């Protein structure tokens, strides 16, 4: 079921656009497979409806979880997404 929905909807989504989504499922996020800090996840199946919200410009703010370099160990190889590093000073 996931593969069919992914094939159907993946080409529709574009970065920076806003969409109306209906007939999806909202449930408590599975902590084992979670890559973001949300408590809930939305799942789309082949019956879901996705429409571009033309004229809408509001996009929710992205939240980051900044971690010091010496504290990155537990995140490497895990389910968390580790992005670019910003070095503020070297001693």
C-alpha positions as CSV (number, residue, x, y, z in Angstrom):
1,X,0.0,0.0,0.0
2,X,2.8,2.4,0.9
3,X,4.6,1.8,-2.4
4,X,1.5,2.6,-4.5
5,X,0.9,5.8,-2.6
6,X,4.5,6.9,-2.9
7,X,4.5,6.3,-6.7
8,X,1.2,8.3,-7.0
9,X,2.1,11.3,-4.8
10,X,5.9,11.7,-4.9
11,X,5.9,13.5,-8.3
12,X,3.2,15.9,-7.2
13,X,5.1,17.5,-4.3
14,X,7.4,20.4,-4.9
15,X,9.6,22.2,-2.3
16,X,8.2,25.5,-1.2
17,X,4.6,24.8,-2.2
18,X,1.6,24.4,0.1
19,X,-0.9,21.6,-0.3
20,X,-4.3,20.6,0.9
21,X,-4.3,16.9,1.9
22,X,-7.4,14.9,2.7
23,X,-8.4,11.2,3.3
24,X,-5.0,10.5,4.8
25,X,-4.5,9.0,8.3
26,X,-3.1,10.9,11.2
27,X,-1.7,8.8,14.0
28,X,0.9,8.8,16.8
29,X,4.4,8.7,15.3
30,X,6.2,5.4,15.5
31,X,9.3,6.4,17.5
32,X,11.3,3.5,16.0
33,X,11.1,4.9,12.4
34,X,10.8,8.6,13.3
35,X,13.3,11.1,11.7
36,X,11.7,14.3,13.0
37,X,10.6,15.5,16.5
38,X,6.8,15.4,15.8
39,X,4.5,13.4,18.0
40,X,2.2,12.6,15.0
41,X,2.7,11.4,11.5
42,X,0.4,11.5,8.4
43,X,0.2,8.5,6.1
44,X,-1.3,8.7,2.6
45,X,-2.7,5.7,0.9
46,X,-3.9,5.4,-2.7
47,X,-7.3,6.9,-1.8
48,X,-5.8,10.1,-0.4
49,X,-6.4,13.5,-2.1
50,X,-3.6,16.0,-2.6
51,X,-4.3,19.5,-4.1
52,X,-1.9,22.4,-4.4
53,X,-3.1,25.4,-2.4
54,X,-2.6,28.0,-5.1
55,X,-2.0,31.4,-3.6
56,X,-1.2,30.1,-0.2
57,X,2.2,31.2,1.1
58,X,2.3,30.1,4.7
59,X,4.7,27.3,5.3
60,X,5.3,26.2,8.9
61,X,8.7,27.1,10.3
62,X,11.3,24.3,10.4
63,X,12.6,23.5,13.8
64,X,16.2,22.3,14.4
65,X,17.7,20.4,17.3
66,X,21.2,21.8,17.6
67,X,23.7,19.6,19.2
68,X,27.4,20.2,20.1
69,X,29.9,18.2,18.0
70,X,31.0,16.2,21.0
71,X,27.4,15.1,21.6
72,X,26.8,13.9,18.0
73,X,27.8,10.3,18.7
74,X,24.4,8.9,19.5
75,X,22.9,10.4,16.4
76,X,25.3,8.9,13.9
77,X,23.9,5.9,12.2
78,X,20.5,6.4,13.9
79,X,17.1,7.4,12.6
80,X,17.7,11.2,13.2
81,X,18.6,13.4,10.3
82,X,22.0,15.0,10.8
83,X,22.5,18.1,8.7
84,X,25.3,20.5,8.1
85,X,27.6,21.6,10.9
86,X,28.3,25.2,11.9
87,X,31.6,25.8,13.6
88,X,31.5,28.9,15.9
89,X,35.0,28.6,17.3
90,X,38.0,26.3,17.5
91,X,40.3,26.2,20.5
